[in-house]
Amino acid sequence: MCSPFTTRIALILGLNNVAERTLLVFFLFIYFTSVSQSQSEQSPLGDSVQDSLQNKMEHLTELSIQFISKDPEKTKQYAQEALSLALKSKNRYFEGRAYTNLGHYFEVTEDLLQSVQFHLKALEIARSLKDKKEEARCYYNLGNIYMLIGNFESAFEYTYQALDGDVAASDSAGILDDYNRIGQLHLIIENIPRASMFFRMALKVALDIRDTASFVYLYSNIALGLEKQNNIDSAVYYNELAYKYSVQISNNENTKGILYNLANLYIELGYFVKAEQAMSEAKNVAYESQDIKAQSYATEARYLKRKGKWRESQLFALNYFNQATKIRSKPLAYDAAVLVSEISFELKEFEKSHHYLKLALEFKDSLINQSNIQKFEAWDYNHQLKTNENKQLLLEMALLQKEKRIENQKYWITVCAALILSLGIIVFFDQRVQRQQKKYAKHIETKNKILLESLANVTVLKDEMQNMMYHTAHDLKSPLNTIQGSLHLLQMKSSIDQDDQRILAGAEKAVLHGQDFIQQLLGVYLDEHAEVKSELVQLPAFLEEKSVVFASQSSAKNIRIDVKPSETFYLKTDSYLLSRVLDNLISNAIKFSMPSKSLLLAAWQSNQDTLISVQDQGPGFSTDDLKKVFQKFQRLSAQATAGEKSHGLGLSSVKSIMEKLGGEVELKSKIGEGSIFLLRFKHA
């Protein structure tokens, strides 16, 4: 059977035979089949349309990359348009590029989980196209996102996959970026030697391919590593190099960040003029991002902290912490929490200081995981074997490990030496005391009938004991400082858990208490042995000065210090020793007074005496306390109202100094009614 169309053609051609008509049907079938196949091999939109679409997708892709930092919403718009055209034309390559740019958009807008999804889609397409170079870039992008999220295990894994792909493709620019990223990850987890090693490797690649633009972030990263090693001068040098290249290539983002880094280093060195200049230049750079915003808060907080403006510094430090948590940056959040804790401690806001210190430890624990560090180091080693370029790297690692072992040996030698020295000092003074005791026991036994000579010997013994106590206390300062430094180093070790941290913190607190006690003991000794220098002291102006000196301490407990007005007169005495007396009395009054009370300082003259009084509204002294209040090392019934420490030396020092000045100290007090300390000086 033939169709009507075939029958008409057969009649036109004059084909009446059935066989001839069948042959015509066969040839027509072959012809239309071949035409249909050739058309199906072409784009459904035609060659010219296909070329036009490809050019448009290329243009949209370039635009989406161009606007990623300037206007992220335009990046999203252009990437979505490119994706729509790629899906329409079934162009897998541009589909993958569009997914990558959408991943960058969600990274900039801080939707990091959405960013991961788009980069995974781009990776799937790169794998299907067997495009190793694009596949390596996808791994690199995923490593970057996981680093921002704080999942450092995944960040290391994807970055090493990117490095393997770039090495296989001999992509030097990609290898440079991978080495830099691995160095950054090691820097975050505080594996500084390995971070420095990878930054140096990246710098070598940059020098080989003459990539000047990469010098900016490489020098900046090297500076960060040096800063973490407290090599501030070298860190300044590399940051200044980074700033130089950043200005040359007009990279506003890096320039602003480097200027804030320089400002922080200048603040650490005490170069406030340079720090202010760097901060001013940074503010004038026309670029702003969430990371830079956090960095600016940190710099302002550290600057104000070094200037002693604690309250303003705390405000910027809290802004820094809030910004760091907002952008989900665990390293910045850890740094900010430590800064807020330190400043709050200086403001005596101990509860807030403790809260942020706990947050800092939590962030640090999440950053530095020993098992992960070992896993990352294993990846480092495996990669060195894979690339077949590991000989020099292995040599450097061996040298670093040797240096680390030497540093550990030096540390333990120092600790042992300090302990031996401490033990030697204790044994030496113990033997010296024993010898002195035996000597004077025998001397007193043989000369006990001569009272005056015995008293003289007792006086000599007292002086020598005081000298010995002074020198012992003085010599103990160095071992205590060594122990404090050792405790601080132990606290910095990443393997210390929270319980051990608390034990170490308690030990360090005990050492600080001991140092404070020794300092007070030395002060009492120096006061008792100081020479009296007579000069005219203006009253009550001298008391006004004292109220200003203690304003900060009293305001912390909302205690008001009033100075009773009177006519100006002069007292001939030693101003330094008088100041020491008043310091002890006023600080004790603040220490033992409840918040929201007041102190009254007054000075006046009678016919025979010049008098100065310090009156408080504290708990007062009991009858038993009054008997021993001016004796050394006495613990009285009253307790400090804010947990302040007391060594029982202040009031005994007051009595001793007043006797040296030729004056007297009197105490009037009742339980629950406060106290009045009266200093009495006879007219000359």
C-alpha positions in Angstrom: 0.0 0.0 0.0 1.3 3.5 -0.9 0.3 6.7 0.6 -1.7 9.3 -1.5 1.5 11.6 -1.5 3.6 8.8 -2.9 0.9 7.9 -5.5 0.9 11.5 -6.8 4.7 11.6 -7.1 4.5 8.2 -9.0 1.9 9.6 -11.4 3.9 12.8 -12.0 7.0 10.7 -12.8 5.0 8.3 -14.9 5.6 5.2 -12.7 2.6 2.9 -13.3 4.3 -0.4 -12.3 3.8 -1.6 -8.7 7.5 -2.6 -8.4 8.6 0.8 -9.7 6.3 2.5 -7.2 7.6 0.3 -4.3 11.2 1.3 -5.3 10.2 5.0 -5.1 8.8 4.5 -1.6 12.1 2.9 -0.5 14.3 5.8 -1.8 12.0 8.4 -0.3 12.2 6.7 3.1 16.0 6.6 3.0 16.2 10.3 2.0 13.9 11.6 4.8 15.6 9.4 7.4 19.0 10.9 6.5 17.6 14.5 6.6 16.0 13.9 10.0 19.2 12.5 11.4 21.4 15.4 10.2 18.9 17.8 11.7 18.8 16.0 15.0 22.7 16.2 15.2 22.5 20.0 15.0 21.4 22.3 17.9 17.6 22.6 18.1 18.1 26.3 18.0 20.4 26.3 15.0 24.2 27.1 14.6 23.9 30.8 14.6 21.5 30.8 17.6 23.8 28.4 19.5 26.8 30.7 18.9 24.8 33.7 20.1 23.7 31.8 23.3 27.3 30.7 24.1 28.6 34.3 23.8 25.8 35.5 26.0 26.5 32.8 28.6 30.2 33.7 28.5 29.3 37.4 29.0 26.9 36.7 31.9 29.4 34.5 33.6 32.1 37.2 33.4 29.7 39.8 34.7 28.7 37.6 37.7 32.4 37.2 38.6 33.0 40.9 38.2 30.2 42.0 40.6 30.9 39.4 43.3 32.4 41.9 45.8 30.9 45.1 44.4 27.2 44.1 44.2 26.5 40.5 45.2 22.8 40.7 44.1 23.9 41.4 40.5 26.1 38.4 40.7 23.1 36.3 41.7 21.0 37.8 38.9 23.6 37.2 36.1 24.4 33.7 37.4 20.7 32.7 37.4 20.3 34.1 33.8 23.4 32.2 32.7 22.1 29.0 34.4 18.7 29.4 32.7 20.4 29.7 29.2 22.8 26.7 30.0 19.8 24.5 31.0 17.9 25.6 27.9 20.9 24.9 25.6 22.0 21.8 27.5 25.5 23.3 28.0 26.9 21.5 31.0 30.1 23.6 31.1 28.3 26.9 31.7 25.8 25.2 33.9 28.7 24.2 36.2 30.2 27.8 36.0 26.8 29.2 37.0 26.5 26.9 40.0 30.0 28.0 41.1 29.1 31.7 40.9 25.9 31.1 42.8 28.0 29.3 45.4 30.2 32.4 45.6 27.1 34.6 46.0 25.8 32.6 49.0 29.3 32.6 50.5 29.5 36.5 50.3 25.9 36.7 51.8 26.9 34.3 54.6 24.5 31.5 53.7 27.4 29.0 53.8 25.3 25.8 53.8 23.5 26.9 50.6 26.9 27.8 49.2 28.1 24.2 49.8 25.1 22.8 47.9 25.9 24.9 44.8 29.6 24.1 44.8 28.8 20.3 45.2 26.5 20.6 42.0 29.4 22.3 40.2 31.7 19.5 41.3 29.3 16.9 40.0 29.3 18.5 36.6 33.1 18.9 36.5 33.4 15.2 37.2 30.9 14.3 34.5 32.8 16.4 32.0 36.2 15.0 33.3 37.5 18.6 33.5 40.3 18.0 36.1 41.2 21.7 36.4 37.6 22.8 37.0 37.2 19.8 39.4 40.3 21.0 41.4 38.8 24.6 41.6 35.5 23.1 42.9 37.4 21.2 45.6 39.3 24.4 46.5 36.0 26.3 46.8 34.5 23.7 49.0 37.6 23.7 51.2 37.2 27.5 51.6 33.5 27.2 52.6 34.2 24.5 55.2 37.0 26.6 56.6 34.6 29.5 57.1 32.0 27.1 58.7 34.7 25.9 61.0 34.7 22.2 59.8 38.5 22.0 59.4 38.6 18.3 58.8 36.4 18.7 55.6 38.4 21.9 54.7 41.7 20.0 54.8 40.2 17.0 52.9 38.8 19.1 50.0 41.9 21.4 49.8 44.2 18.4 49.5 42.0 16.9 46.8 42.3 20.3 45.0 46.1 20.1 45.4 46.2 16.6 44.0 44.2 17.8 41.0 46.4 20.9 40.4 49.6 18.9 40.7 48.2 16.3 38.2 47.3 19.2 35.9 50.6 21.1 36.5 48.5 24.2 37.4 51.1 26.3 39.3 48.6 29.1 40.1 46.3 26.5 41.6 49.1 24.9 43.6 50.0 28.3 44.9 46.4 28.9 46.2 46.3 25.3 47.7 49.6 25.7 49.6 48.4 29.1 50.9 45.0 27.6 52.0 46.7 24.7 53.8 49.0 27.2 55.5 46.0 29.2 56.7 44.3 26.1 58.1 47.4 25.2 60.0 47.6 28.8 61.3 44.0 28.6 62.5 44.7 25.4 64.5 47.9 27.0 65.8 50.3 24.6 64.1 52.6 27.5 63.4 55.7 25.6 62.1 53.6 23.8 59.4 51.8 27.0 58.5 55.1 28.7 58.0 56.4 25.8 55.9 53.4 25.9 53.5 53.5 29.7 53.2 57.2 29.5 52.2 56.3 26.8 49.6 53.5 29.0 48.2 55.9 32.0 48.1 58.5 29.9 46.1 55.8 29.0 43.5 54.7 32.7 43.4 58.3 33.8 42.7 58.7 31.1 40.0 55.5 32.2 38.1 56.1 35.9 39.0 52.6 36.3 40.5 53.1 39.7 42.1 49.4 39.9 43.3 49.8 36.8 45.5 52.7 38.4 47.3 50.2 40.6 49.2 48.3 37.8 51.0 51.4 35.5 51.3 53.5 38.2 53.1 50.4 39.0 55.2 50.0 35.4 56.2 53.7 35.0 57.0 53.3 38.1 59.2 50.4 36.4 61.0 52.5 33.4 61.8 55.3 35.5 63.1 52.9 37.5 65.3 51.6 34.2 66.8 55.2 33.4 67.6 55.6 36.9 69.3 58.1 37.9 66.7 56.5 41.3 66.4 59.3 43.2 64.6 59.5 40.6 61.8 55.7 40.6 61.6 55.8 44.4 61.0 58.4 44.0 58.3 56.3 41.4 56.3 53.1 43.4 56.8 54.8 46.5 55.4 55.9 44.4 52.4 52.3 43.2 51.9 51.1 46.8 52.1 53.6 47.9 49.5 52.4 45.3 47.0 48.8 45.8 47.8 49.1 49.6 47.0 50.9 48.7 43.8 48.0 46.6 42.5 45.3 48.8 44.0 43.7 45.9 46.0 41.5 47.8 48.4 40.2 44.7 50.3 43.7 43.5 51.2 45.0 47.1 51.8 42.4 47.8 54.4 43.0 44.5 56.2 46.8 44.9 56.2 46.5 48.5 57.6 44.5 47.2 60.5 47.1 44.4 61.0 49.9 47.0 61.0 47.9 49.1 63.5 47.6 46.1 65.8 51.3 45.4 65.7 52.2 49.1 66.2 49.9 49.1 69.3 51.7 46.0 70.6 55.0 47.7 70.2 53.7 51.0 71.8 54.0 53.0 68.6 50.7 54.8 69.1 51.4 57.6 66.5 52.1 55.0 63.8 49.0 53.0 64.9 46.8 56.0 64.7 48.1 56.8 61.2 47.5 53.2 60.0 43.9 53.2 61.4 43.2 56.6 59.8 44.5 55.3 56.4 42.4 52.1 56.8 39.2 54.1 57.4 39.9 56.1 54.2 40.2 53.0 52.0 36.9 52.6 50.0 36.1 49.0 50.9 33.9 47.4 53.6 33.2 43.8 54.4 32.0 41.8 57.4 35.5 40.5 58.1 37.0 44.0 57.8 34.3 45.4 60.1 35.3 42.8 62.8 38.9 43.7 62.3 38.3 47.4 62.7 36.5 46.8 66.1 39.4 44.6 67.3 42.0 47.3 66.4 40.0 50.1 68.1 39.5 47.9 71.2 43.2 47.1 71.5 44.2 50.7 70.9 41.9 52.0 73.6 43.0 49.2 75.9 46.7 50.2 75.6 45.6 53.8 76.3 43.9 52.7 79.5 40.4 53.7 78.3 38.9 50.4 79.6 35.2 51.2 79.3 35.4 52.4 75.6 37.8 49.5 74.9 35.2 47.1 76.3 32.5 48.5 74.0 34.5 47.9 70.9 35.6 44.5 72.1 32.0 43.4 72.6 31.2 44.7 69.0 34.1 42.7 67.8 32.8 39.5 69.5 29.2 40.1 68.2 30.6 40.7 64.6 32.8 37.6 64.8 29.9 35.4 65.9 27.6 36.9 63.3 30.0 35.9 60.5 30.6 32.5 62.2 34.3 32.9 62.4 35.5 30.7 65.3 39.2 32.1 65.2 37.9 35.7 65.4 35.3 34.8 68.1 38.0 33.1 70.2 40.3 36.2 69.9 37.4 38.5 70.7 36.2 36.5 73.7 39.8 36.6 75.2 39.9 40.4 74.6 36.6 41.0 76.3 37.6 38.8 79.2 40.9 40.7 79.7 39.3 44.1 79.6 36.4 43.1 81.9 38.9 41.8 84.4 40.6 45.2 84.4 37.2 46.8 85.0 36.8 44.3 87.9 33.7 42.9 86.2 34.8 39.4 87.2 31.6 37.6 86.3 31.6 38.9 82.8 35.4 38.2 82.5 34.8 34.6 83.6 31.9 34.2 81.2 33.9 35.3 78.1 36.9 33.3 79.2 34.7 30.2 79.2 33.5 31.1 75.7 37.1 31.5 74.6 38.0 28.1 75.9 35.0 26.5 74.1 36.0 28.2 70.8 39.6 27.1 71.3 38.6 23.5 72.0 36.5 23.4 68.8 39.5 24.9 66.8 42.3 22.8 68.2 41.5 19.1 68.3 44.6 17.0 68.8 43.3 14.0 66.8 42.4 16.2 63.9 45.9 17.8 64.0 47.5 14.3 63.8 45.1 13.5 60.9 46.0 16.7 59.1 49.7 16.1 59.6 49.3 12.6 58.1 47.6 14.2 55.0 50.6 16.5 54.8 53.0 13.5 54.8 50.9 11.5 52.3 50.8 14.4 49.9 54.6 14.8 50.1 55.0 11.2 49.0 52.4 11.6 46.2 54.0 14.6 44.6 57.5 13.0 44.5 58.9 16.4 45.5 59.2 15.6 49.2 62.9 15.3 49.9 63.5 18.9 50.8 60.2 19.1 52.6 60.9 16.0 54.6 64.3 17.5 55.5 62.6 20.7 56.7 60.1 18.7 58.7 62.9 16.8 60.4 64.7 20.0 61.2 61.5 21.5 62.6 60.9 18.4 64.7 64.5 18.5 65.9 64.1 22.2 66.8 60.9 21.3 68.6 62.7 18.6 70.6 65.5 21.0 71.5 63.0 23.6 72.6 61.3 21.0 74.8 64.6 20.0 76.2 65.5 23.6 76.9 62.1 24.1 78.6 62.5 21.2 80.9 66.1 22.1 81.7 65.0 25.6 82.6 62.2 24.2 84.8 64.6 21.8 86.5 67.2 24.5 87.0 64.6 26.8 88.5 63.5 24.0 90.9 67.1 23.2 91.9 67.8 26.8 92.4 64.7 27.3 94.6 65.6 24.2 96.6 69.2 25.4 96.9 68.0 28.8 98.1 65.7 27.3 100.7 68.4 24.9 101.9 71.0 27.7 102.1 68.8 30.0 104.1 67.6 27.1 106.3 71.2 26.2 107.1 72.0 29.9 107.6 69.1 30.3 110.0 70.1 27.2 111.9 73.7 28.4 112.2 72.5 31.8 113.4 70.1 30.2 115.9 72.8 28.0 117.3 75.2 30.9 117.5 72.9 33.3 119.3 71.5 30.5 121.5 75.0 29.8 122.8 75.7 33.5 123.0 72.6 34.3 125.0 73.2 31.3 127.3 76.7 32.5 128.2 75.8 36.2 128.4 72.3 36.1 129.9 73.4 37.9 133.1 74.3 41.1 131.2 70.8 42.6 130.4 72.0 45.5 128.2 74.3 43.4 126.2 71.6 40.8 125.7 69.2 43.4 124.5 71.8 44.7 122.1 72.3 41.2 120.8 68.5 40.8 120.4 68.4 44.0 118.4 71.2 42.9 116.2 69.4 39.5 115.7 66.2 41.3 114.9 67.9 43.5 112.2 69.6 40.5 110.7 66.4 38.5 110.6 64.7 41.4 109.0 67.5 41.7 106.4 67.3 38.0 105.9 63.5 38.1 105.4 63.9 41.0 103.0 66.6 39.2 100.9 64.7 35.9 101.1 61.5 37.6 99.9 63.5 39.4 97.2 65.2 36.2 96.1 61.9 34.4 96.0 60.5 36.8 93.4 62.6 35.3 90.6 61.6 31.6 91.2 57.9 32.7 91.5 58.2 34.6 88.2 59.7 31.5 86.7 56.9 29.3 88.0 54.3 31.8 86.8 55.9 31.7 83.3 55.9 27.9 83.3 52.3 27.8 84.3 51.4 30.2 81.6 53.3 28.1 79.0 51.4 25.0 80.2 48.1 26.8 79.8 49.0 27.6 76.2 49.5 23.9 75.4 46.8 22.5 73.2 46.6 19.1 75.0 45.5 20.6 78.3 41.8 19.9 79.0 39.5 22.2 80.9 40.0 20.5 84.3 43.7 20.9 84.0 43.2 24.5 82.8 41.3 25.2 86.0 44.0 23.6 88.1 46.7 25.6 86.3 44.6 28.8 86.7 44.3 28.1 90.4 48.0 27.5 90.7 48.8 30.7 88.9 46.4 32.6 91.2 48.2 31.2 94.2 51.6 32.4 92.7 50.1 35.8 92.1 48.9 35.9 95.7 52.4 35.0 96.8 54.0 37.7 94.7 51.6 40.3 96.1 52.5 39.2 99.6 56.2 39.4 98.9 55.7 42.9 97.4 53.9 44.1 100.5 56.5 42.5 102.8 59.3 44.3 100.8 57.3 47.6 101.0 56.9 47.3 104.8 60.7 46.7 105.2 61.6 49.6 103.0 59.2 51.9 104.9 60.6 50.9 108.2 64.2 51.5 107.0 63.6 54.6 105.0 65.2 57.9 106.0 62.8 60.6 107.1 63.0 63.8 105.0 61.3 66.8 106.4 59.3 69.0 104.0 56.2 71.1 104.1 53.0 69.3 103.2 49.9 71.4 102.3 46.7 70.4 104.0 43.9 69.6 103.2 45.1 69.7 99.6 47.2 66.6 100.2 44.0 64.8 101.2 42.2 66.0 98.0 45.0 64.4 96.0 44.5 61.1 97.8 40.8 61.1 97.1 41.6 61.4 93.4 44.1 58.6 93.6 41.6 56.2 95.1 38.6 57.3 92.9 38.8 54.3 90.6 39.0 51.8 93.5 36.2 53.4 95.4 33.9 53.8 92.4 34.2 50.1 91.7 32.2 49.6 95.0 30.2 52.9 94.7 31.9 54.3 97.8 32.1 58.1 98.0 35.3 59.8 99.4 34.6 63.2 100.9 37.3 65.7 102.1 36.1 68.0 104.9 37.0 71.5 103.9 39.2 73.7 106.1 41.6 76.6 105.8 45.0 75.8 104.2 47.9 75.1 106.6 51.2 73.2 106.4 52.6 70.1 108.2 56.3 69.6 108.4 56.9 65.9 107.8 58.0 63.3 105.2 55.4 63.5 102.4 56.2 60.0 101.0 55.9 58.2 104.4 52.7 60.2 105.2 51.3 59.1 101.8 52.1 55.5 102.7 50.2 55.8 105.9 47.1 57.3 104.2 47.3 54.7 101.4 47.0 51.9 103.9 44.2 53.5 105.9 42.1 54.5 102.8 42.6 51.2 101.0 41.6 49.3 104.1 38.5 51.5 104.6 37.4 50.8 101.0 38.3 47.0 101.3 36.2 46.4 104.4 33.3 48.8 103.6 30.0 47.6 102.0 29.1 49.2 98.6 27.3 52.6 98.6 29.0 53.8 101.8 31.2 56.8 102.2 34.6 57.8 103.7 35.5 61.2 105.3 39.0 62.6 105.2 39.7 65.6 107.5 42.7 67.7 108.7 42.8 70.4 111.3 45.0 72.0 114.0 44.6 72.4 117.7 46.7 74.4 120.1 49.3 71.7 120.4 48.7 69.2 117.6 48.1 68.8 113.9 45.5 66.0 113.3 44.4 64.0 110.3 41.4 61.6 110.4 40.1 58.8 108.2 36.5 57.9 109.1 34.6 55.0 107.5 31.2 53.3 107.7 32.7 49.8 107.8 31.9 46.9 110.3 34.1 48.3 113.1 36.5 46.5 115.3 35.7 44.1 118.2 37.3 44.4 121.6 39.6 41.5 120.8 40.5 43.1 117.5 41.5 46.4 119.2 44.1 44.6 121.3 46.0 43.3 118.3 45.0 45.6 115.4 48.5 47.1 115.1 50.4 43.9 115.3 51.9 42.2 112.2 50.3 39.3 110.5 47.1 39.5 112.5 43.8 38.1 111.1 40.9 40.2 112.4 37.2 39.3 112.6 36.2 41.7 109.8 36.2 40.3 106.2 36.8 42.2 102.9 33.4 42.8 101.3 34.4 42.0 97.7 36.8 39.1 98.4 39.9 41.3 98.4 43.1 39.7 99.9 44.6 40.9 103.2 48.0 40.0 104.6 47.8 41.6 108.0 50.7 44.1 107.4 49.0 47.4 106.6 48.0 48.7 110.1 51.3 47.5 111.7 53.1 49.4 109.0 50.9 52.5 109.8 52.0 52.4 113.5 55.6 51.8 112.6 55.8 54.7 110.2 53.9 57.1 112.6 56.5 56.3 115.3 59.3 57.0 112.8 57.6 60.4 112.0 57.4 61.2 115.7 53.6 61.0 115.6 50.9 58.8 117.0 48.0 56.8 115.6 44.7 56.3 117.6 41.7 54.2 116.7 38.1 54.7 117.8 35.7 52.0 116.8 32.6 50.0 117.7 31.1 47.0 116.1 28.6 48.1 113.4 29.4 51.8 113.8 32.5 52.2 111.6 36.0 53.4 112.6 38.0 56.6 113.0 41.8 56.5 112.6 43.4 59.6 114.0 46.9 60.7 113.1 48.4 63.1 115.7 51.5 65.2 115.0 53.0 67.4 117.7 53.8 71.0 116.8 57.5 71.6 116.4 
